[in-house]
Amino acid sequence: MGYAIVWLVNTILSIMTWSIILSAIVSWLFAFDVINRRNRFVNQVADLLDRITAPLLEPFRRIIPPLGGIDISPIVVLLLLNFVRILFNRLTAPFLIQMLG
């Protein structure tokens, strides 16, 4: 059971990390007019990524101002997610595996 919980937490952290990265890439593609929002599929993918990442990014966007028009909140959130993953795997995961097997 402990291994399953550790796997689940790591998978959720990975999905959040990749969602932020994909959201940033899609926003760059929109900004440089490589893809366009009038395409229904592209618009739905962008909307999905925005809905997934907004709860993570919005608190940091309120605190951290854009630097020269560049939003650095995704970088901060990615660093924090990586910190949480390392902290979980070093401290909590061994305890869960030992207690739950």
Helices and strands as residue ranges (DSSP letters): H 2-31, H 40-63, H 73-87, I 88-92, H 93-100
